[in-house]
Amino acid sequence: MKQYIVDAFTEKVFGGNPAAVCVMEKWLPDALMEKIAIENNLSETAFTVKEREGGYRLRWFTPGGEVDLCGHATLATAFVLFSFVETDKKEICFQTLGGELMVTRKGNLYEMDFPAYSLRPVEVTEEMIGAMGARPQEAYLGRDLLCIFSEEKTVKEMKPDLKKVLSLPGLLLHVSAEGQKADCVSRSFAPKLNIPEDPVCGSGHCHIAPYWAEVLQKDELVAYQASKRGGTLYCALKGERVKLSGSAALYAVSEIFAEEGAKGRA
């Protein structure tokens, strides 16, 4: 089985967020897909199969299990399909656990149409402060926990206690502040998925972008994920949807030889 490694939300390799992409003719057992994700040890491994109707079914696995929405691995999958499989197409429709996702190729950018998460304010607790080592101004809960800080420096220099982050509400923890060069900066931590820090989190910006769009009174945002690798996302709010656009770069193409219980290739 062929596997591609793609750096998403970046124009060059070694930036953005790497994802593995497996384009398959039929589905593998869930347990085997999870083992491949663990073996890859990337924040996401995407598996996709073309459906009879012409679209694709897409699933995402982390080293800690399957997730319902992933932006960078969707971008990476679309990049692979547009580059190697569906080279004459401008749009690809994915059926996912997070609903129907449309990706449109626009030059060097890939625009994804995602659902925005509803955010409800929650109390800033001592557990949050202890886990992050800083007091957020505000905290919100959707699928993930979003904590807002007054200074970009606090976000960039944060060294959270990941063991304490495990006890916080939400699947992931996002910390964000208004940016100096970009509209907002953020970082994303996912120890519950065996991912210490997600370099660039697309689904996280389905929390982050709606918040800053309301605060800044802007429908279009440039968001920067301030991880060590770094990444840029172009966000547009369309009602209850978020359009996320970014570039991608191919790092590697490989073949997987191992099967469940097999020794692999000598």
Secondary structure by P-SEA (a helix, b strand, c coil): cbbbbbbcccccccccbbbbbbbccccccaaaaaaaaaaacccbbbbbbbccccbbbbbbbccccccccccaaaaaaaaaaaccccccccbbbbbccccbbbbbbcccbbbbbbbbbbbbbbcccaaaaaaacccccccccccbbbbbbccaaaaaacccaaaaaaaccccbbbbbcccccccccbbbbbcccccccccccaaaaaaaaaaaaaaacccbbbbbccccccbbbbbbbcccbbbbbbbbbbcbbbbbcccccccccc
